Amino acid sequence: MTTRPTKKTVKKPTKKKLDRNGAKAVVNNRITEVVLESAKGFYEAGIMTKTTMREFEALCMPKIPKYSPKQIKAIRYRCNASQKVFAAYLNISASALQKWETGARKPDGVAFKLLNLVDKKGLDILSV
């Protein structure tokens, strides 16, 4: 008597919905950390030049988010600052900040970096 092989059910991989800060970002951050640590080891061992090390560091820098007008205003409110005071910390005019908050203009690259610093560390980071 021969026996028939039984059908095995194969589970299909489920698609995980990941948000911007989800598991995929964690994996990418971990890979970046490992690559940067390896590069530092090569630099310390004298295998890699200082210029190449700086290039690795630049590649591993996190992306700066683009802030919407509402987010810019929310950052300012969290800092308990008027438009005039907040603008002074960012070294821009109050008029420019007002235009950012209404969406009439967008901040440039350096301004996004400053906004990101204030968002993460607070307004005191710029008071040096």
N, C-alpha and C positions, 0 to 999 in steps of 0.2 A: 504494500500500500504506500503510495506517495503522498506526501503532505504538500499542500500549497503554501507558498510563502504568504505571510499576512502583509497587508498594506500598512505601512507605517505612515502616520500623518506627519508631514513636515510643516513645522511652524514657519510661516512667512515672517520675515523681519518687519517689525512695526516701525513706521515712520514716526520719529519723535519730532515734535515741533519745538524748535529752540528759539528762544528770544535772543536779542542782541548780546545778552550777558549769560547765555546758556552754556551747556556742556561743551559745545564746539569751541567757544571762546576759551574755556578753561584748558582744553587740550592744546589749542594754539599757543596760549600763554606758557604752558608747561614746556612745549617744544622750544619756544623762544628762549626760555630760561636755560634749558639744557645747552642749546647752541651757544648762547652768550657765555655760559660758564666754561664750556669747552674752549671757546676763543680766548677767554681770560687765561686759561691754563697754558695755551699755546704762547700767548704773549709773555707770560711770566717765565716760561721756559726758554724764551728767546727765539722761538720758531716763527713768530708773527711780529711784523713791524707795528710801531705805534699808529701809523696811518691806517693800516689794515684794521687794527683794533678799533679805531674811531669809526671806520666804515661799518663794522659789525654793530657797534653800539647805536649808530644812527639807524640802521635797518631794524633793530630790535625795539626802537622807541614806540610806545603806544600811540595809536591814532588819536588825534584830538577831535572830539565830536563837534559838529556844527550846531550851534545853539539857535533856537528859534526866538523870535521876539518875546514870546511869553516866557521862555526859559531865562532869557537875559533879565527880564523884569523880576522874575522869581528869585534869581541870584541876588539882585540888588535888594529886594525886600528882606531876604534872609540875613543880609548884612546890616539891615536897619540903616540904610544910607539914602539920602536924597539923591536925585539925579546929579546935582551939582557936585556933591561930595564924592559919589561913586565915579563920576567922570574925572575928577581930579586924581583919584587913585590910579585910574587907567591912563592918565595923561592924554585925555581927549577932551573936546568941548562938551558942555552939557547938551548942546544942540545935536551933536553927533550921537550921543547916547540916546536922546529922545527919538531920533530917527531909527536907531537900531531897535528900540522897544516898540515902535509902531510898524516896523517892517519896511520903511521907506528906503533904508540903506542897510547893508550887511557889513559886519566887522570883517577886517582883513585877517591874514594868517597870524600875525603877532597878537592882535586883539583877541583872537580865539584862544591862543595859548594863555594869555593873561586871564581871560574869563574862566578857562578851565582850572587854572591855579586857584583863583578866588572861589570857584565852585567846590573844589576839593579841600582847600586849606583855610578858607576864610579870607577876609579883607586884610587881616594883619600881615599876611604873607607879602603884601606890597608896601608895607609901611617902613621899609628899611631905608 
